[in-house]
Amino acid sequence: MQETRSQVDWLARAVDVLRGAMTGDTMQQLILSAVFLRRVSDVPEAVAQGRPTWRDLLGQVSGDGHAVQVVQQALRAWSGDYGRLRLDLADDPMLGAVRPTHVRADQVLRDLFAVLAQAGRSLTMVELYEQCLARFSEDRAGGDYYTPRGVVRTMVGLMAPEPGDDIYDPACGSGGFLIEAARYVKTQGGRPEDPVGPPLRLFGQDVNARTRRIAAMNLVLHDLADDMRRDLDEGDSLLDGSEAGEKYDVVFANPPFSMRWDRGNDRFVPWRYGSPPKSKADFAWVQHVVGALKPHGRAAVLLANGAAFRGGAEQHIRAGLVHDDVLAAVIQLPPGLFPHTRIPACLWVFDKSKQAHAKNRILFVDAQDAGTQVSRGRRVLAEEDVDRIVGTFRGWGERGEDDEQGWSRTLTLEEIEAADFDLQPGRHVMPVVAEATPGADERRVRELTEELYGQFAEAARLERELRDALEAL
């Protein structure tokens, strides 16, 4: 693991080295494609069937020719069908824009292949690919297609997929939810090795061609190409509105938070619970997900906190979801989980077939203090955090377990109506009241006063800098 991390460190530095030669997006795509190439080309010549093997590539890249051209030709040669997935590895305008004679790019590619040559085979390449995705997510571009592992494991644990389930992600990114769902089924002992047993059926869609390519490579590396029922779909999931066909047992979604979107002509786009505002697509995603579920289906969706309390059309939609009794839980996640955004998020759990004791009730979990601080402003969900969140929901769903002060609380439909359909967990979960120690209040007032004066001073400094800048114009 440590060796793999050091390799990722080097690969991440390569992105910075080549920013003058190509964009960061291009270099990320090239690195991920090279890791994939290392895995699929490391085969005997008979299996390669005329395509360059890893040994061939090492010799060509380290020779006198242009490494960029060698890699582009190899990616083109290894394009094709992998199970039900179609991979066009070189069909990328960003990669094609890299000049084949770029000297600096050639040298970095030679170094890159040297690093990959030292890495092991099979599992190491899968791990290396995942580590690259995680590292690149720290860049804003990478955050568009990668969900942190702890969040993925939490959502998959809440859904508890089973063999034979039809599993769908309408904004699949790098394919993390589909891969973790398959891993969960296998590790839980539910997936039989017997080929006549019920297979796992995976479906993914993403509007971005580059993202679909990253997901397809990831799925192939995890040996899941045959579990896909078809190739990754292109196109905008939201064009289906609420009528996504009721096709799936389980749906996962981490759509862009509160993005603006083009609603098109609402006369032709059906929205069961009401038309979402064009300024925020959160409830367009929610309605698409709910509409995609079979009558017994369940889903987990990540949304910005604002979706839980904003008024207008969104309040009307929340009321419809609550009255229809398809919302099972809202879980407040801790801040700092997503490196590409500081927007706090909640996890919404939907279930179309709640147990009798859960009917017309919603569980609220306030996990904002969970997680482990790993750096300034960054947190991760550790295994114990995942287990606690998942355990709370399962206990509630299966047995109707009691509320836990400071952590969870169940509200009835009438109580939620009285709160104007405000679904913020922090509003409903009763906080733990700590006993005050002598002088604690006075110390806290002093601390807050000092902090406030510090903010006043910072505001004054920024005002002076702004005035100086304006005078210099």
N, C-alpha and C positions, 0 to 999 in steps of 0.2 A: 504493500500500500504506500509506504514512504517513497519507494522508488518511483511508483507511478505519479505521485504528487510532484516529485522533482522534475519528472518529464513534462508534466503539465505546466509547471513554472517556466520551463524553458520555452514551451510552445506559446505560452501567454506573452512572454517577452518578444517572441518572433513577431507577434501582431504589432507591437510598438515599433520594432525595427523597420518593418515594411510599410508603415503608414505613409511614407513618402512615395512608395512605389505603387501602392494600391490602397483602397479603402479598408477600414477595419472589418467591414462586413465581408469583403472579398477574401481577406486573409483568414478569417474564421472559417468561411466555407471551404477554402483550400486545405486548411489544416484538418478539418473534420473529414473531408474527402480523402486525404492522404492516410488518415488512420483507418478509414474503411477499406481503402485500397490495400493497406498492409495485411488486413485480415483475409480478404477474399482472394488475393493473388498468391498467398502463401500456400500454393498447392503444386503437385507434380505437373509436369508439362502435359501429360495425357489428360488430366482434368482441366487444365487451362484451355485446351482446344484452340491453340493458336494465339491466345492472348498472352501478353507478357506476364511471366511469373514474378514473384517478389525478387528472386535472385537476378532475373534479367533486369528488373528496374534498378536495383542497386548498382549494377554494373553500368547501366546507361546514364544514370543520374550523376555518378561519380566520374564519368568520362569527360571528354573534351567538348561534348555537345552542349546544347542549351537545356538545362534541367526543366525550365518551365514548359518547353515544348514537349519533352519526354513525358512529363506528368499529364499534360493535357491530352496527349495521344493515348496514354494508359487509361485515363478516366473514360475516354470515348470507347476504348476497346472493352472495358469492363461494364459498360452500360448494358442494360437489357432487362429481362424478366427474372425476378427472384420470387418464386412462389407466385402470389397474386399481385405482387408489387412491381411496378415498372419504374426503373431507375435510369434517368438520363443524366449521368454524372457530369458530363462536359457541356450539357445544354444549359449553360448559365451565362448570361451576358456579362456578369461581373468577372467571372473567370476568363471569359474570352477577351476581355478588355486588357488583361495583363500582357504586356509586350513579351513575346517569346525570347527576345534578345536582352532582356533587362538583367544586367550583371548582378546587381544586388539581390534581386529575386532569385537568381540562379544559386547564389551562394547560400542564402537562407534555406532554400529547398534541399540543397545537399546536406546541410546541417540537420534539417528536419528528418530526412531519410536516415541519417546516421543515428539519430535518437530512436527512431522507430525500429531500426535494425537491432538495437540493444534490448528492446522490449520483448517480452515473451509472446506467445501466441494465444489465440482463442480468448480465454477469460480476461487476460491482461488488456487486450484490445477493447473489449466491451467496457471494462473499467476505465480505460484511458479515454474513450469516447465520452462516457458519462462525466468524468472529471473535467474534460474540456468544456462540455456544455455548462457545467456548474460555474467554472471560472469565467467563461464568456458572458454569463448572465450578469456579472458585475458591471459589464458595460451596458449602457442603456439598450443597445441594439439586441443583445442577447436576451434581455429580460422579456422581449416580445414572444419568445418561444419556449421559455424554460420556467417551470414551477419548482421551487425548492423541494428537496427530497422529503423533508419532514412533513410539509403540507400535503404532498402527494400521498404519503403513507397514511396520514390521518384520514384523508378523504376516501381512500380505497378501503381502509379499515372500517369506516362508517358504513360503507356500502356492502361489505362482505360478499363480493361476487362469488358465484358458484359455477361448477361445470355446466356448460350448455347455455349460459347466459349470453344474450346479445348485448354487447357493450359498445357504447358510442361516445365519441368526443367531438363536438361540433366545431371546436377551435383547438385542434389537437397539438399545435406547436411541435415540439420535438418528439411527441408520442409517449411522454412520461406516464400518463395515466393508464394508457393501454398496456404498457410494459409492466407497470406495477400491479395492475389487475391480474395479468397472467402469472406474475411471480407469486402473488397472494394465493391464487387458486392452487398453484403447484405446491407451495410450502405448507398450505393448510391440509394437504393430503387429499384434496377434493378432485384433483385432475388425474384420472386413471391413465396409466401408461398403455393400457390395452387400447389399440386403435379403434375398437368398436365402441368404446365409451363415448360419452357426450363431449364433443369438442368445445373449445372456447371460441367464440365468434366475435371478432373485433372489427369495428368500423370507425373510420376517422375522416375528418374533413377540415380543410383550412383554405382560406382565400389566398394565401401567399405561396407562390410556387417554390420559392427558396426554402421556406419553412417545411413544406411537404417533402422536399428532397431530404432535408435533415432528419425528419421523422422516419421516412422510408429506410434510410441507412441505419438508423437506430433500431428499427424493428427487425431488419435483416440480421444485424449483429447479435440480436437477442434470440435469433432462431424463431421468429414469430411470423415470418412471411406467409406460412401456410395457415396460420390462424386468422389472417385477414380474409374477410368474405369477399372483398374486392379491393381494387387499388384505392388509395387515398383520394377522396372526392375533392374536386376543386370547386370554387364558387363560394358565394356568400350564404351562410346558413340562415341568415335572418330573412332572406327573401321568401322563405316558407311560412313566415309568421308563426302562429300558434299551431298550424296544421302540419306537423312534421311526420304524421303517419302512425303514431302509436306503435312503433316498431321495436323498441328496445326495452330490455329488462333493467339495465343500469346505464345512466348517463353521467359523465363527469364534464365539468366545464370551468375553465379559468379564462374568461374573456377579458379583453382590455377594459380596465376600470372606467366607467362613466364616459365612454367615448361618444363623440358626436357621430351621427350617421345619417345617411340619406334614406328616409322612410319610403321613398318612391311614391306611388299613388296608393293611399290608404284604402281606396275603394276596392282594390284588388289584392290587398294583403290582410288576411284575417287575423285579428287579435282577440282572443277569447275574453280576456279580462280588461280590454281597453287599449287604445293606441298609445304607445309610450312616447314621451316627448323626444323630439329630434335632437335635443341638446344632450340627452343621456340615453344610452342604449341598454342600460342594465336590465330593464324589465322586458326589453325585446328578447334578450338572451334567455331570461327566465321563462318567458312564455314559450319560446321555441323548445327549450329543454322539457318543460312539462308536457307540451304537445307531442314530444317524441317518445314519451313513456307508454309502455303497455299498461293495461288497466291495473296490473299488480306491480308496476315498475317503481323504481326509486332513483334519486339523483342527488348529487352534491355539486354545488355551484359556489364559486368565490365571487363576492361582490364588494364594492367599496362601501364603507360604513354609511354613506349618505343614502344609499338605497333603502335603509331600514327606517328612515324618518322623514325624508323629503315629502312635501305636500303635493297638492294638485293631482295630476293624472297618476302619478306613482302611488299616492295614498289610495286612490281608487283601485288600482291594480292589487295592492297589498290586501285591501279589504276583500277583493274577489278570491284571492288565493286562500285567505283565512276561512272565509265562508264555505269555500269548496272543500276545505279540510285536506288539502294536499301538502301543506307545509307542516313538517314534523318538528324541526328544530332550527334555531339560529344560534351560532356559536361565535362569540367575539374572539378573534385571534390577537396575539400580542403584536405590538408594533415592531418594525424593523425586520420582518421576515423576508421582504422582497427588496433586493438590492437596487432595482431599477425604479422604484417609486417609494415615497414616504406616505402614501395614502393608506390609512388603516383599513383593514378588511374584516368582513364577517363571512362565515361559512354557512350557507343555507342548505338544509337537508329537506328533500321532498320525498313523500311516500304516498302512493295512491291506494295503499291497502294497509292502513294502520290497524294495530291490534285494538280490541274493543276498549281497553282502559285508556288508550291514547286518543280516542276519537274526540274531536273538537277541543283538543288541548295542544299546546306547543311548548316544547322544552327550550329554555334559554340557558346558555352556558357562558359565563364570563371568564374566559381564559386569557385575559389581557396581561396577567402577570406571569403566565407560563413561559417556557422557553429558557434558553441559556444565552447569556451575552457573550458573543465571540469577538466583537470589536466595537468601536464607537458607532452607535446607531444600528448595529446589526445583531439580530438574534436568530437562533435556530431552535426548532422543536426537537428535543431529545426523545429517545425511545420512551422514557417514563411519561413525558408530556403526551405523546401520541396515545399511549396505553390508557392514560387517565381520561382523555377526551372521548376516545372510542368506548371505553368501559362505561362511562357515564351514560352515553347515548344508548348503548345496548341494554344496560340495566333498566333504563327508563322504558325503552321500546318493548322489552320482553316481559318485564315484571312491574313496571310503573313505580320504580324506586322513589323514595322520598327526596325532597329538595335538600341541598346542602348550602348552608349559609355562606355567602361570599363566593360561591362557585356555580350553583345551578338553582333553577326555579321553574316550576310548571305553571302556566297560566291557562285559564279557560277562555273560550270564545268571548264570553261576556266581559271578562277582565280586559281582554285585548281591545274590544270595542270601546270600553270606557277610557282606554289610553289612546284613542283615535288612531289605532293601528300603527302606533309607534313600536317597532320591533327591535329596538336597541337592547341587547342583553344588559348593558350597564344600567339601564333605567329600571329594569325589573328584578335583577338579582340583588337580594338584600346583602349589603356589605357587612363584613365582620367588624364589630365595634371593639376596638382595643381599649383597655383600661388606661386612663391618662395617668402619667407619672407626674409627681410634683414638679412644677416649673416647665413641663413639656410645652404647654400652650405658649408661654412667653418666649421660649426658645424658637418655636416655629414661627411666631410673628417676627422676631428679629431676623431669622433666616430669609423669610419672604420679603421683608423690607429691604435687606441688603441686595437681594436679587433684583428687586424692582428698581433700586437706585442704579444698579449696574446696567440695567436695560435702558434707563433714561440716558446714561452717559454714552452708551453705544449708539442710541438714536441721535444724540447731538453730534457725535463724531461723523456719522453717515450723512447728516444734514450738511455739515461743513464741507465734506468731500463733494457732495452733489453741487453745492453752491460754487465751489472752486471750478468744477468741471463745466458748469454752465457759463461761468464768466470767461472761461478759456475758449469758448466757441466763437 
